[in-house]
Amino acid sequence: MKRVGVEGTLSDVKGALQDKGYEVIELKQEEDLGDCGCCVISGQDKDVMGMATTNYTGSVINAHGMNAEEICQQVDEKMA
């Protein structure tokens, strides 16, 4: 199953991704990234989870200005 980390404020995105078959992990701290292939952030806080820098190597999608459907399309592209 494909794992996606999603910032907690994006509940509509979380539901949409789960409907598409993704395992969704709520991002609260750096350790939550684990083996997520992609993560979605709201874009409202540049320092998500108190991390100025991270060793995360997966794709990061900034959800600012996008709806849940557009974000799901981005995740599909990054996880393909």
N, C-alpha and C positions, 0 to 999 in steps of 0.2 A: 504494500500500500504506500502511496505517496504522502509524505508528511509535509505540512505547510504550517509555519508559525504565523499567527495573526495577533496583532495588537488588540488588547481587550476591548477597546472602544469600538471596534469594527464588528459588532455582533451580526449585522446583516451579511457581511462578507463571510464570516465564519459559517453561518447557516447555508449560504449559497455554495460554498466549497464542499461542505459535508454532503449536500445534495448531489454534488458531482462525483462523490466517492473518495474525496481526500480525507486523510486523517488530519485534523486541525488541532494544533497545540497553541494555547493562549500564551503570549509572550509577556512574562512578568520580570524576568531576569535573564542575564546572558546564558545561564545554563539551560534555559528552556529551548534554545536554538538546537541543541543536541544534533540529531541527524536530519534536520529539516532541509529539504532540497531548495526551499524558497521561503521567504518571509514577507509579510505584508504589514506596512506601518502606515499610520494615519497621516504622517507628514506634518503634524502639528507640533511635534517635539523632536528636534534634531537629535537630541540625546536620549533616545528611547531606552527605557529600563536602566537609566543612569550610566549608560555606556558611551563614553566619548570615542573609544576605539574598541574594536573587537577582532577576533581571529576568524569570524564567520566568513566562509568562502562561497556560500550559496548566493542566489539572486535575491535582491531586495527590491520590492515594489512599493513605491510611494503612492498611496491611495488618494492623495489630495486631489480633489476635483473629478474623481471618477466614481461611477456607480458600481454596485456589486457585480453586475454582468460584465462590465469592462475589466474589472479586476480579475474576475474568473478567466477571461480570455487571456489576460497577461500571464496569469499563473499557468494556464494550459500551455502557452508558448514556452515559458521558462522550464517547465517540467517535462516537455516532450523529448 
